[in-house]
Amino acid sequence: MPGIVYDVDDDASFLTAVSRLLRVNGHPVKALSSASEFLEALPAPDRQKFVKALSQIAQAAEQMNGDVVRPVRRNVRRRKLGG
């Protein structure tokens, strides 16, 4: 069984256009206008997996941002201090 493509967008015309494009290309689509609608549309086990994966992605992004931003801030401080 093919998976469902969840198309989420708060712009109704864009949501309609993208959903239509996906359907024409053979994808089953569930068009939703908000993140909360998306979460409500997911079956409970999938919702839990999605929230867990999203949390892990957010933590990784936060760590990556720190790894990138800290050295940049140090370089900026050095330049401001004339170092």
Protein Blocks (a to p, Z undefined) as FASTA:
>chain_A
ZZddddddfblklmmmmmmmmmmnopacdddfbfklmmmmpcfklmmmmmmmmmmmmmmm
mmmmmmmmmmmmmmmmmmmnoZZ
